């Protein structure tokens, strides 16, 4: 994996190295070394800052969650139970006793849950910190490999090409072109979906009179574009907190907003991805689902792109995977 990652990084940077070499008319090794040094200096600094802040943000988050429970959630739950007890108190004593028993059970369960989450969260952060050693070793090996590969890039590419069948070698440049185009088109589709999500979120949050609605909408829209995450990651816990606080109208508004975004994305995503990649919406939806079933969230991104590559190669006559449907005149 370090070799594959290093090779992909160098492949993206190599056009810059080639251009600077022609411009500066100097040794290829010196240019490669300087370019890779700058790239990894920027990437390393950004990655270190991201991981460093993420670890402390998660740790503080678990601590803040426990404090939030003590200062906000627990009093809100007690107030809700008192209101419920006052309402039930109008009826028989058995009802009151049942409510008290239920209250004690749920309060104990919630306290246990908060304690368990805090402990496991702290343990997960500690495990993640311990796993940084393996990551750092792999990262260092990747850096070293990328420096060597950048200096001998043409030899490495030539060796890899020599291992491929002749037919694949002849089609490699076309596959590379199709892949680059497909990736750019997929990114455009993602940006369109982000824009739609942002517009719905902004309108919904403004209607709900949320402060800093535009900034919150931007953050959730960006989160929604990432694998695994989605608008529900923010809106559902937010709605639950509002319910506990007794702000039912706000909670209902957030749930309706989430439902609108979920339905809109499920309807438009196959259409937008299909149009940008040149796929029929049926094929786009099938490829997204198949990618998820086979390779998880990452497959949802890659399978439509791979499908586009296969269809384009079929269209160019590179192979015959399926028979084309001939439209009848009737």
RODO-2510 file (C-alpha; in nm, 4 decimals, decimal comma):
residues 330
     n   res          X          Y          Z
     1     x     0,0000     0,0000     0,0000
     2     x     0,2799     0,2541     0,0693
     3     x     0,4160     0,1861    -0,2814
     4     x     0,0727     0,2293    -0,4431
     5     x     0,0058     0,5527    -0,2534
     6     x     0,3545     0,6845    -0,3311
     7     x     0,3168     0,5994    -0,6999
     8     x    -0,0228     0,7725    -0,7213
     9     x     0,1152     1,0838    -0,5497
    10     x     0,4153     1,0994    -0,7812
    11     x     0,1894     1,0423    -1,0841
    12     x    -0,0118     1,3508    -0,9887
    13     x     0,2981     1,5615    -0,9199
    14     x     0,5111     1,4375    -1,2119
    15     x     0,3696     1,6823    -1,4726
    16     x     0,4918     1,9663    -1,2470
    17     x     0,8332     1,8017    -1,2158
    18     x     0,8548     1,7557    -1,5929
    19     x     0,7527     2,1167    -1,6569
    20     x     1,0015     2,2595    -1,4065
    21     x     1,2775     2,0422    -1,5477
    22     x     1,2222     2,1873    -1,8951
    23     x     1,1924     2,5394    -1,7570
    24     x     1,4973     2,5270    -1,5305
    25     x     1,7024     2,2956    -1,7545
    26     x     1,8566     2,1264    -1,4540
    27     x     1,9042     1,7717    -1,3275
    28     x     1,5832     1,5696    -1,2989
    29     x     1,6799     1,4340    -0,9581
    30     x     1,7249     1,7802    -0,8067
    31     x     1,3907     1,9047    -0,9399
    32     x     1,2129     1,5881    -0,8207
    33     x     1,3659     1,6170    -0,4758
    34     x     1,2714     1,9848    -0,4350
    35     x     0,9147     1,9407    -0,5626
    36     x     0,8481     1,6368    -0,3434
    37     x     1,0049     1,8175    -0,0470
    38     x     0,7639     2,1102    -0,0930
    39     x     0,4640     1,8798    -0,1458
    40     x     0,5331     1,6730     0,1641
    41     x     0,6180     1,9802     0,3659
    42     x     0,2724     2,1199     0,2932
    43     x     0,0916     1,7846     0,3241
    44     x     0,2789     1,6844     0,6391
    45     x     0,2134     2,0151     0,8125
    46     x    -0,1555     2,0091     0,7222
    47     x    -0,1972     1,6438     0,8196
    48     x    -0,0201     1,6871     1,1516
    49     x    -0,2312     1,9914     1,2383
    50     x    -0,5491     1,8068     1,1376
    51     x    -0,4742     1,4914     1,3386
    52     x    -0,3446     1,6876     1,6374
    53     x    -0,6548     1,9063     1,6537
    54     x    -0,8880     1,6143     1,5799
    55     x    -0,7560     1,4068     1,8708
    56     x    -0,7991     1,6891     2,1188
    57     x    -1,1347     1,7905     1,9686
    58     x    -1,2718     1,4362     2,0111
    59     x    -1,1326     1,4085     2,3633
    60     x    -1,2808     1,7438     2,4644
    61     x    -1,6055     1,6433     2,2957
    62     x    -1,6509     1,3394     2,5187
    63     x    -1,5687     1,5461     2,8262
    64     x    -1,8121     1,8172     2,7152
    65     x    -2,0805     1,5556     2,6482
    66     x    -2,0611     1,4319     3,0063
    67     x    -2,0779     1,7884     3,1358
    68     x    -2,3664     1,8673     2,8984
    69     x    -2,5552     1,5716     3,0392
    70     x    -2,5087     1,6910     3,3963
    71     x    -2,5939     2,0568     3,3323
    72     x    -2,8575     2,0359     3,0562
    73     x    -2,9873     1,6918     2,9659
    74     x    -3,0333     1,5581     3,3169
    75     x    -3,2214     1,8675     3,4479
    76     x    -3,4378     1,8713     3,1321
    77     x    -3,5198     1,5023     3,1793
    78     x    -3,6030     1,5580     3,5472
    79     x    -3,8317     1,8474     3,4550
    80     x    -4,0037     1,6343     3,1914
    81     x    -4,0575     1,3542     3,4436
    82     x    -4,1942     1,5991     3,6996
    83     x    -4,4432     1,7298     3,4448
    84     x    -4,5392     1,3743     3,3537
    85     x    -4,5717     1,2782     3,7210
    86     x    -4,7932     1,5810     3,7879
    87     x    -5,0137     1,4840     3,4955
    88     x    -5,0323     1,1162     3,5960
    89     x    -5,0893     1,2154     3,9600
    90     x    -5,4430     1,3044     3,8680
    91     x    -5,5114     0,9343     3,8196
    92     x    -5,4711     0,6304     4,0480
    93     x    -5,1680     0,5610     4,2690
    94     x    -5,0619     0,2654     4,0570
    95     x    -5,0006     0,4980     3,7636
    96     x    -4,7827     0,7259     3,9761
    97     x    -4,5832     0,4322     4,1109
    98     x    -4,5320     0,3012     3,7570
    99     x    -4,4053     0,6395     3,6363
   100     x    -4,1622     0,6673     3,9298
   101     x    -4,0276     0,3170     3,8631
   102     x    -3,9876     0,3982     3,4937
   103     x    -3,8143     0,7249     3,5781
   104     x    -3,5625     0,5547     3,8078
   105     x    -3,4888     0,2884     3,5454
   106     x    -3,4430     0,5343     3,2575
   107     x    -3,2361     0,7758     3,4677
   108     x    -3,0042     0,4941     3,5763
   109     x    -2,9780     0,3649     3,2193
   110     x    -2,8981     0,7096     3,0808
   111     x    -2,6307     0,7706     3,3446
   112     x    -2,4762     0,4317     3,2655
   113     x    -2,4855     0,5110     2,8951
   114     x    -2,3139     0,8476     2,9393
   115     x    -2,0456     0,6951     3,1619
   116     x    -1,9882     0,4081     2,9176
   117     x    -1,9701     0,6424     2,6174
   118     x    -1,7237     0,8704     2,7938
   119     x    -1,5008     0,5802     2,8999
   120     x    -1,5110     0,4085     2,5616
   121     x    -1,4587     0,7374     2,3837
   122     x    -1,1524     0,8129     2,5925
   123     x    -1,0301     0,4577     2,5299
   124     x    -1,0858     0,4951     2,1566
   125     x    -0,8853     0,8170     2,1526
   126     x    -0,6063     0,6429     2,3443
   127     x    -0,6103     0,3504     2,0978
   128     x    -0,6052     0,5914     1,8066
   129     x    -0,3101     0,7746     1,9579
   130     x    -0,1300     0,4409     2,0056
   131     x    -0,2034     0,3460     1,6448
   132     x    -0,0324     0,6632     1,5278
   133     x     0,3019     0,4817     1,5581
   134     x     0,2093     0,2375     1,2810
   135     x     0,0680     0,5206     1,0727
   136     x     0,3827     0,7282     1,1132
   137     x     0,6034     0,4350     1,0046
   138     x     0,3878     0,3745     0,6961
   139     x     0,3842     0,7458     0,6239
   140     x     0,7645     0,7671     0,6418
   141     x     0,8025     0,4648     0,4120
   142     x     0,5569     0,6227     0,1678
   143     x     0,7563     0,9472     0,1687
   144     x     1,0859     0,7669     0,1057
   145     x     0,9342     0,5582    -0,1741
   146     x     0,7830     0,8645    -0,3396
   147     x     1,1226     1,0385    -0,3473
   148     x     1,2872     0,7368    -0,5121
   149     x     0,9940     0,6842    -0,7517
   150     x     0,9940     1,0511    -0,8551
   151     x     1,3623     1,0286    -0,9497
   152     x     1,3111     0,7032    -1,1464
   153     x     0,9518     0,7644    -1,2565
   154     x     1,0002     0,6710    -1,6227
   155     x     1,1736     0,3451    -1,5285
   156     x     0,8999     0,2533    -1,2809
   157     x     0,6244     0,3297    -1,5325
   158     x     0,8100     0,1351    -1,8009
   159     x     0,8457    -0,1672    -1,5730
   160     x     0,4756    -0,1615    -1,4777
   161     x     0,3721    -0,1288    -1,8424
   162     x     0,5921    -0,4257    -1,9335
   163     x     0,3934    -0,6469    -1,6918
   164     x     0,0618    -0,5666    -1,8608
   165     x    -0,0837    -0,7523    -2,1592
   166     x    -0,0182    -0,5915    -2,4985
   167     x    -0,3856    -0,5050    -2,5443
   168     x    -0,3972    -0,3288    -2,2081
   169     x    -0,0777    -0,1384    -2,2894
   170     x    -0,2274    -0,0110    -2,6154
   171     x    -0,5419     0,1050    -2,4367
   172     x    -0,3718     0,2420    -2,1235
   173     x    -0,3533     0,6020    -2,2405
   174     x    -0,7225     0,5984    -2,3365
   175     x    -0,8189     0,4441    -2,0016
   176     x    -0,6202     0,7148    -1,8226
   177     x    -0,7974     0,9861    -2,0213
   178     x    -1,1422     0,8344    -1,9588
   179     x    -1,0668     0,7912    -1,5866
   180     x    -0,9552     1,1544    -1,5485
   181     x    -1,2662     1,2787    -1,7287
   182     x    -1,4947     1,0504    -1,5239
   183     x    -1,3432     1,1679    -1,1951
   184     x    -1,3842     1,5342    -1,2897
   185     x    -1,7448     1,4740    -1,3930
   186     x    -1,8158     1,2892    -1,0676
   187     x    -1,6708     1,5809    -0,8705
   188     x    -1,8978     1,8170    -1,0637
   189     x    -2,1963     1,5980    -0,9742
   190     x    -2,0912     1,6067    -0,6078
   191     x    -2,0660     1,9857    -0,6170
   192     x    -2,4156     2,0090    -0,7673
   193     x    -2,5557     1,7866    -0,4911
   194     x    -2,3739     1,9959    -0,2308
   195     x    -2,5256     2,3122    -0,3782
   196     x    -2,8763     2,1628    -0,3668
   197     x    -2,8273     2,0437    -0,0071
   198     x    -2,6892     2,3857     0,0908
   199     x    -2,9864     2,5659    -0,0654
   200     x    -3,2422     2,3457     0,1138
   201     x    -3,0559     2,3715     0,4450
   202     x    -3,0216     2,7482     0,4218
   203     x    -3,3898     2,7955     0,3445
   204     x    -3,4967     2,5532     0,6180
   205     x    -3,2711     2,6969     0,8874
   206     x    -3,3759     3,0527     0,8004
   207     x    -3,7412     2,9514     0,8319
   208     x    -3,6586     2,7962     1,1708
   209     x    -3,4824     3,1236     1,2636
   210     x    -3,1510     2,9587     1,3443
   211     x    -2,8631     3,1992     1,4008
   212     x    -2,5719     3,1749     1,1534
   213     x    -2,7940     2,9627     0,9282
   214     x    -2,5751     3,0113     0,6194
   215     x    -2,2528     2,9054     0,7938
   216     x    -2,4226     2,6041     0,9523
   217     x    -2,5673     2,5071     0,6120
   218     x    -2,2213     2,5267     0,4540
   219     x    -2,0713     2,3016     0,7223
   220     x    -2,3490     2,0404     0,6991
   221     x    -2,3409     2,0458     0,3155
   222     x    -1,9660     1,9785     0,3167
   223     x    -2,0122     1,7014     0,5738
   224     x    -2,2909     1,5541     0,3606
   225     x    -2,0528     1,5209     0,0644
   226     x    -1,8081     1,3078     0,2642
   227     x    -1,8350     0,9272     0,2686
   228     x    -2,0197     0,7749     0,5691
   229     x    -2,1324     1,1157     0,6978
   230     x    -2,4555     1,2871     0,5966
   231     x    -2,6988     1,5560     0,7011
   232     x    -2,8469     1,3118     0,9532
   233     x    -2,5167     1,3139     1,1423
   234     x    -2,5985     1,6676     1,2546
   235     x    -2,9746     1,7120     1,2162
   236     x    -3,0902     1,3966     1,3994
   237     x    -2,8869     1,4518     1,7223
   238     x    -2,9828     1,8193     1,7046
   239     x    -3,3520     1,7251     1,6885
   240     x    -3,3136     1,4824     1,9812
   241     x    -3,1523     1,7550     2,1940
   242     x    -3,4345     1,9950     2,1091
   243     x    -3,6919     1,7312     2,2114
   244     x    -3,5186     1,6831     2,5456
   245     x    -3,5145     2,0594     2,5959
   246     x    -3,8872     2,0668     2,5274
   247     x    -3,8552     2,2675     2,2053
   248     x    -4,0809     2,0372     2,0062
   249     x    -4,1533     2,2804     1,7217
   250     x    -3,7806     2,3187     1,6505
   251     x    -3,7285     1,9427     1,6670
   252     x    -4,0176     1,8822     1,4275
   253     x    -3,8782     2,1425     1,1895
   254     x    -3,5334     1,9765     1,1898
   255     x    -3,6856     1,6322     1,1276
   256     x    -3,8943     1,7670     0,8371
   257     x    -3,5850     1,9407     0,6962
   258     x    -3,3850     1,6174     0,7176
   259     x    -3,6654     1,4226     0,5472
   260     x    -3,6811     1,6767     0,2630
   261     x    -3,3050     1,6577     0,2063
   262     x    -3,3030     1,2771     0,2271
   263     x    -3,5860     1,2375    -0,0252
   264     x    -3,4424     1,5025    -0,2590
   265     x    -3,0952     1,3470    -0,2610
   266     x    -3,2262     0,9940    -0,3139
   267     x    -3,4288     1,1139    -0,6122
   268     x    -3,1727     1,3483    -0,7674
   269     x    -2,8420     1,1709    -0,6957
   270     x    -2,8797     0,8929    -0,9576
   271     x    -3,0046     1,1494    -1,2105
   272     x    -2,7273     1,4045    -1,1484
   273     x    -2,4473     1,1461    -1,1259
   274     x    -2,5835     0,9714    -1,4344
   275     x    -2,6095     1,2916    -1,6374
   276     x    -2,2577     1,4047    -1,5455
   277     x    -2,1048     1,0654    -1,6169
   278     x    -2,3231     0,9984    -1,9195
   279     x    -2,4977     0,7076    -1,7461
   280     x    -2,8628     0,6131    -1,7615
   281     x    -3,0175     0,6908    -1,4179
   282     x    -3,1066     0,3209    -1,3827
   283     x    -2,7435     0,2211    -1,4453
   284     x    -2,6185     0,4980    -1,2155
   285     x    -2,8437     0,3865    -0,9278
   286     x    -2,7527     0,0198    -0,9795
   287     x    -2,3799     0,1012    -0,9852
   288     x    -2,4067     0,3088    -0,6661
   289     x    -2,5926     0,0293    -0,4848
   290     x    -2,3661    -0,2452    -0,6201
   291     x    -2,0569    -0,0484    -0,5206
   292     x    -2,1932    -0,0106    -0,1686
   293     x    -2,2748    -0,3817    -0,1384
   294     x    -1,9353    -0,4930    -0,2697
   295     x    -1,6922    -0,2327    -0,1343
   296     x    -1,8819    -0,0254     0,1185
   297     x    -1,9033     0,3535     0,1088
   298     x    -1,5887     0,3846    -0,1032
   299     x    -1,7524     0,1628    -0,3658
   300     x    -2,0446     0,4066    -0,3927
   301     x    -1,7959     0,6605    -0,5291
   302     x    -1,5769     0,4356    -0,7432
   303     x    -1,8333     0,2029    -0,9010
   304     x    -2,0118     0,4714    -1,1086
   305     x    -1,6712     0,5918    -1,2322
   306     x    -1,5608     0,2379    -1,3229
   307     x    -1,8968     0,1793    -1,4934
   308     x    -1,8434     0,4900    -1,7045
   309     x    -1,4947     0,3687    -1,8027
   310     x    -1,6291     0,0263    -1,9054
   311     x    -1,9142     0,1765    -2,1090
   312     x    -1,6806     0,4222    -2,2806
   313     x    -1,4374     0,1444    -2,3738
   314     x    -1,7294    -0,0589    -2,5087
   315     x    -1,8447     0,2420    -2,7111
   316     x    -1,4944     0,2837    -2,8599
   317     x    -1,4905    -0,0825    -2,9597
   318     x    -1,2073    -0,1869    -2,7266
   319     x    -1,4048    -0,4914    -2,6147
   320     x    -1,7581    -0,6288    -2,6333
   321     x    -1,9025    -0,6832    -2,2864
   322     x    -2,2683    -0,6787    -2,3906
   323     x    -2,4742    -0,6456    -2,7073
   324     x    -2,6154    -0,3042    -2,7919
   325     x    -2,9935    -0,2663    -2,8137
   326     x    -3,1078    -0,1630    -3,1612
   327     x    -3,4111     0,0661    -3,1574
   328     x    -3,6943    -0,0507    -3,3788
   329     x    -3,8669     0,1878    -3,6155
   330     x    -4,2081     0,1304    -3,4596
***
